[in-house]
């Protein structure tokens, strides 16, 4: 038997027991033994914040929208271990969502996969259920089987039955001790060193009766697919010989509620679909088509000056799009006008009735609701209070720490009207103490950040708009700061260095809106030096609109596919197949 050289034996003895045979500390190795399958052991790395290849700080990002996806894309993966938690496995390029709703672009043209090839980004398809700031832990509920994961949400979601385990499955699944069942749904913890909340917002219905159940929203690719299917369905239905002309005029009446850029662009795209494609396929039905835009404000496109807004109104008047301002929607229900039937008794796909305060009841075939945003229920409920004050990561600059660290006196600072989280110009979440027994206090969390639609910058008036442009700039700023202030000697982010750096400064790049028919309007930013920004309209603005969004597209794949699809539609028309 051949013995190993003496030097090798001495070297083996010199290696600490913790490092010999495993790269994990003893406590984590003990926890990982409870995970029996390779997949479970991989999630043990996520749960216990330990990587097989390194001990980098774990940055957990909640959300895969503009803020979350762009942040994950620009963070240095050599410095941080990045984990994205989101119910969606993709990022949606929302400025072109209206194009995909009418077939000008295919759905894949506006999507970017979160699971990109050749990256070290860890992804978990789930909903964040709760956050423990003291333990630096997030409870995650799986969203793989959730049927609403690709649609706009308008209220706090209910756990779908598809995600719940039946008693027989509970015996088949091997659930480690760290995973528990909540209402028969497996919920597991995820550790973080830095947390970025970028969960976005929900569609606002203003509690208008019937809107949540009957309206079509436009925030996600599932919404665009649903709208596209309904438009084609209505034309095919009206082609049936038993449908009367009166019913056809109601079914082909398309209503858009909301006079902002999304609603106006969808109306323009829908008009192009009817004029360029449906007029050739269903020429006898075009005379029944009507598009109406309702808005509660005195004018549409309020972010544009009067001249550009009037130009848009004139263009829509030429396309027979009826713009009705100062109109208040009171109800949206199934069934024809002047009839009251039990909503659960009416089969789907028939005529809807929209009732406004000014015009009364009108029969329509579809209502696209695109007005207002509401606070994300996760922000409103799960982040409603601090279970235990994070003494190791929060800096108190006013007041004092309560004697009992479990005190609920500390809460996340919020806007009193919208409920959005108030962050400083470094996007750090702020805490404030409330209650009769505690003095008013203020603290800043050094390891928890928030950005995007669910936040508002402190002491900024007026607040920044909830747009892709704002979220994109915020994400790029935070990513650059996290990369810049990484202390290589300590192997982690330096909060002190970041605190001394300058805060976020938003640069307005202007606004632009597509009007249909190769025309658009564009308004540049106002500056102190040049005064009012440049204003363009017509075909030139349309070319800039297309070029700008093509430049903003985040992958080379879609930078190639989008112009190819535009050219294909120009030469051969849109696809009008229902699927």
N, C-alpha and C positions, 0 to 999 in steps of 0.2 A: 504494500500500500504506500503510495507516494504522499508525503506530507507537504503541506504548504510552507513556503519560506517563512523564516522567523519574522521578517519585516512585515509580511502580510498579516501575521497574527497580531503583532503589536498595533498595526494600523486599525484593525478591526476592534481592538479593545479601546482605542482612543475615540471611536465614534460614539456619541451619546446614544443611550438606548432609545430616546425619542425619535432620532433620525434614522436609526438602523432598521431597515425593513419597511419603513413607511415614511411618507412626507407629511403626515398629519400629526398634530399633537395628540396626546393620549386620550383626552376627553372626546375629541372628534372621532378618533379611531374606534372608541367604544360605542359612540352613537352610530357610526357607519355599519357596525356589525349587525345592527338591527335591520338594515336594509339588505335583503337577500338577493335581489335581481340586479343586473347591471344598470337598468334604468333607474331603480330606486337609489343605487349608490351614486349615480350622476346627480340626482336631485338632492342627495345628502350634501353634496358640495355646495349647492345653492342654498339649502336650508341653513347650513352651519357656516356659510361665508368662508369656505376654504376651497381653493383651487388645486387641482392635482399638479399644475405646472408652476404655480407661484403663490405668493401671499399678497397679491395686490389688493388695494382697497376696492371693495365692491360698491359700484354705483348702480342703484336700482331705479329704473325709470318707469313710472306708471303712465301708460298711454303710448299710442303709436300714430298720433296725428302730426300736425305740422311741428309742434314744439317737441314732442317726444322723439319722433323719428329723426328729425334734423339734428337734435342733440346727440342721439346715439351714433349718428353718421359721422359727426365731427369730433367726438371725444377720442382721445389718444388711447387706443387699446393696449399700447405698451405700458401705459401708466396705470390704467384702471381695468378692473374686471366688470364688464357691463352686462346687466340683466334687464331686459325689457319685459314688463308684464302688461298685457293688453288682451282684451277679448278678440281683437282683430289681428290676423296674421299678416296684415298688409297696411300700407300707407296709401291714402287717397289724395290725388292731386285735385283738390276741390275746385280750383278755378275753372277746370274743364269738365266738371261733373254734369253741367247742363248739356254739353255737347254729346256726352255718352247717353243721356236720357232720350235723345231723339235719333241716335244712330250716326251722328257725324263722326264720332269716335267710338271704337269698341271699348268695352269695359276694361280689358287688359291694358289698354293704352294709358290709363290714368292710375294704374296701381303699381306700387313698388313693394316687393316682398320684404318683410322684416327679417326673415331668414335668408339673408343674402349669402351667396357663395363666398368662400375664402375669407370669412370674418370670424372673430372670436366673440361675437355678441350672443349671449344666452337669451333664449326667448321662452316665455311661459304664457300659454294661451289661457288667461284667467281674468277674473274680476278681483280687484283689491277689496277685501271685506272689512278690514280694520287695521289700524296702525298703532303700535305700542312704541312711543318715542323713547321711553326709558330703556326698554330692552332692545331697541332698534330692530323691530320685527314687524313684518307685514303678514297678515293672514290672507291667503289667496284661495278663492273658490274657482274651480275649473269652469271654462266657458266653451269647451270643445263641442259639446252637444247643444249649446244654447241656440235656438232658432232665431233669436233677435240680434245676433252679434253683428250683422251687416246692415242694420236698419237704424234710422233715427229713433231715439228714445224720447218720450215726452213725460215720463213719470218714473218714480222709483220702480225698478224692475222686480218682478216676482221670480223666484227660482223655478226654472222649468222642470217639469216632471222627468224629462229626459236626463237631467243631471243627477237625479236622486237614485240612490242604490236601493234595490228591493232586498228584503231579508235574506233571500237565497244568495244574492251577490255579496252581501256582507261576509258570508262564510267563505266565499271563493277568493275574495281579494285579501291580500296580505297587507294590512295597514300598520305601518310602524307606529311607535308610541307617539311620535311628534305630530302625527296626522289624526285629527278627530272628525267626527261626523257632526254636522250642524244641519238639522232638519233633513237627515239622511243624505247629505251632500258632503263628500270629503273636503275638508279645509286644512291646508297645510301652511306652515310658517316659512317665511323667507327672510333671512338676515340681510341687513344692509349696513354699510359704513356711511354712504351718502345717499340720500333719497331725493328724487326729483318728481314732484307731482305735476303731471301735465295731462290730466284726464279730460280736459275740454268741457263742453257744456251740452245741454239738451235743448231740444226745440221747445219753444214757448207757445202754448195754446191759449193762454189767458183764461183757462177754464171755460172756454166757449163750448156750449153743449154740442156734442157729436163730432167735434174736430178730431179728437184723439182717436176715435174709432173709424172715421170715414175719410179723413183727409189723406193726401199723399204728400210726404215730406221729401226734402232733397238735401240730405246731409251725408249720405253714404252710398256706396255702390249698389247695395241692395235696394235702396230707394229709387235710384236711377233705373235699375232693371225693372222694378215694379211699375214705374211710370211708363216706360217704353212699352211694356207688355199691355198696359191698359189702353194707351193711345191706339195701338194697332188693333186691339180687341174691339174698341168702339167702332172703328171703320168697318171691320168685318161684320159686326153685329148689325150695323145700319145697312149693310148690303143685303141682308135677308129680306125676302119679298113680303113677309108679313108685318114688317115694321112700318108704321105710318110716318108721314112727313112731319107731323107734329112731334112725334117721339124722336125722329132723327134730329130735328132742330134742338132738342134738349140733350140728347146723347152726345152730339158733336159741339156742345157748348163747353169750352174749357175755361175754367176760372183759375186765376192766380191771385192769391192773397199775399200782399207784400210788395211795395214799390221800391225795394232796394235793388242792388245790382243782381242778386241771384234771381229774384222774381222777374226782373226786366229781361235779363239774358235768356231765361227759359222761355218767356213769351216770344222773344225774337227767334230763338231756335225752333220753337214749335211752328211759328209762321213759315219759316223756311222749309220745314218738313212737309207742310201742307202744300205750299206753293210749288216746290221743286219735285216732290215725289208722289204725294197722294193725289195731286191733280192729274197725274198720268195714269195712276192705277185705278182710282175711283173718281173719274171726272164728274160723274153725276151727283156726287156727294159733297163736293167742295162748296156748293152754294149754301149748304146747311151749317158750315163750320163758322164758329164765332169764338173769339178769344177776348176775355174780359179780365182786367187787372183792377183789383180793389185795394185801396190803401186808406188808412185812417188819417194820414197826414194831409196837409193842404196841397202838397206836391210830391211827385216821385223823385227818386234820386236826389235826396237832400244834400248829399256830399258834393254835388256838382253846383257850379254857379247857374244863375237863371238862364243864361244864353244857351248853355249846353243842355240843360234840362228841357228847355223849350224845343231845341232841335230834336231831342229824343221823342218828345210828344208828337212833333210834326211827322217824324218818320213812322211812328206807330199808327198815326191817323191814316197815313197812306196805305198801310198794311191792313186796315180795318180792325186794328186792335183797339178795343175800347178801354181807355184809362179812366177810372172813376175814383177820384180822390174824395177825402172827407166822408168816407163810407165806413160804417161800423157793422161788422159781421156779428150776428146774434145767434145763429144756429146753422148746423150742417147735419142733415139727416138723410136716411135712405127713403126712397119713395118719391113719387111725383108731387108737384106743388098742390096745395089746397086739399091734401089728403093726410089723414093721421092714422098710420098703421103701426102696430107693434113692431119695433125695429128687429127683434129676433125672428119675426115671422116672414120678413122680406128676404128673398134669395139675393145673393151677392151679384154684382155686375149690372144692376139695373140703373134707373135714373136716380140721381140725388137731388135734393132740394137745399139751396142755400138761401138763408133769409138775412137781409140787411135792414137796418133801421130806416134807411132812406128809400129803398126800392121794393121792400117786401120780399115775397117768395119767388124764386126763379129756379126752373129746372135745368140741371147741368149733368154732364157725363163724368166730370172729374174736377176735383179741387186740389190744386197744389198749394200747400201752406208754407210760406217762406217769410215769416215775420217774427222777429224777436228770439232771444235765447234765454234759457233759465239755468239756474245754478245746478251743477251736477249733484245728484243726491248723495254720492259718496262724500263730496266736500261738505254738504249740508248736514249729514248724519254721522258718518264714520269719523270725520274730522271735527265733530261738533265741540269736543272738549278734550283736554289732556288728562288721560287716566292717571298718570304719575309724572310729576315734573322731571324733565330730563336734565338732571343736575350736572352730568358730565359734558353735555353738548350745548346747553343754552346759557347765554350770557345775560345777566340781569343788569339793566342800566337805570331802572327806576323801581322803587319799592324794595321788598325783601322777600327772600325765599320762605315759604310757610314752614313751620316746624314739622308738620306732617307732609312728607313728600307725596303721599297719596291724595293730597287735597285736590279737589276739583275746582279750586278757585281760579286756576290758570286756564285760559281758553285761547284758541287761535283768533287773532285779530281779524275782524271781518268788516266789510262795508255794511252799514246799517240797512240799506235798502235792497241791494242785490244779493247780499250774503257771500260775495266773492272774498277770497282770502286777500288780505292786505300784505304786500311784500315791500321790502325796501328796494333801493335801486341796485342792490346786488342779488335780488330775487330770493332773499332769505325770508322764511316764514317768521312772523312775529307773534309773540304771546303777550297777553295782557291779563292782569288779575282783576277779578270782579267779586263782589260780595260785601256784605255789611261787616264781616269780621276781619276782612283783609283790606289793607290800603291799596289804592290803585297802583299797579306796577306794570312794567314793560320789560320784555326780554326778547332776545333775538336767537333763533336756533341756527347754530353754525354748520349743521350737517343736513338740514332739510330745506330744500328749495322748491319753489313753485313758479310756473310760468304758463302763458297761454290764456285761453278764454276763462279759466277758473280763477284768475287773479286780477288785482288792480294795484298799480304802483302807488305807494304812499305819497301823499301831498302833491299829486299830479292832477291838475285841472286844466282843461277837461280830461277825462280818462282816455286812454288809448282805445281805438276801436278794436272789436274782436274780429280781426281779419288774419288771413294767412301771412300777409306782409309783416304784421306785428309779431306773430308767433315765430316766424322764420328768423327775424332779427334777434329776438330774445334768446332763442335756442343757440344761435351762432355765438352770441355774446357770452352766455354761460359756459358753453363748451370751450371757448377760447380762454376764459378765466380759469376754469378747472385745469386746463392743460398748462397754462402759464404759471400758475401758483402751486404746481406740484413740486414738493421738496424732495429732490433725489436723494439727499443724504438721509432723510428720515423715512423715505419711501412712502410718503403720504401727502395729502393736500394740506397746505398751510393756510389756516383760516385767518391768522393774524396778517399775513402778507396780502391776502385777498381783501381784507377789511380796509387796508390803506390805499388800495387801488381805486381808480375812478369808477363810478357807477355807470349804469346803462343809460345811453342817450339814443332815443329813437330818431331815425332819419326818414322822414316822409318821402317816399318815391313817387307820390301821385296816385291817382285813381283812374281806372279805365273800365268801360263797360261795352260789351258787344250788343249791337242793336238788331242784328240780322241783316241779310242781304248785302254782305261785304261792307258793312258800315259800322262804325263804333265812335265813341267819344272818349277823349283823354284830357285829363286836367293835371298838369304838373304841380309840384309843391310850391307853396308861397315861401319866399325868402325875404329877409330884411334888405338885402342888396338889390335884388331884381324885382321885388314886389310880387305881384300876382304871377302864378305859374303859367306856363305855356298851355294854350288850349287848342286842341285839334279835334276835328270831326270829319266824318266821311270815310273814304277809302284809305287815306293815308293813316288815319288813326286805327283803322282795322288792321293794316299791315303791321303797325307797331304793336298792337294788341296781340297778334299771333306770334310775332317775334319775341316779345317779352315773356309770354308764357312758355314758349318753346325753350327759351334760355333758362327759365326757372325750373324746368323739369329736372329731376334729380338723378336720372340714370341715362347713360348713353343708349341703352336699349330703347327707351321711350323717346329719346331725342330723334331717333331714326324712325321708329314706328309711327309717331304722330304725324309728321309731314307726309309720309307714305299713305296713311289713311286719309288725310285731307285730300290728297291728289286722287286717290281711288274714288272717293265720294264725288269729287268734281267731275270725274270722267264717266263713272258708271252709276252714280246715285247711291242713296243709302240702302242698307239692308232692311227690308220690311218683313222679315220672317219672325213669327212669334215662337218663343221657346221658353 
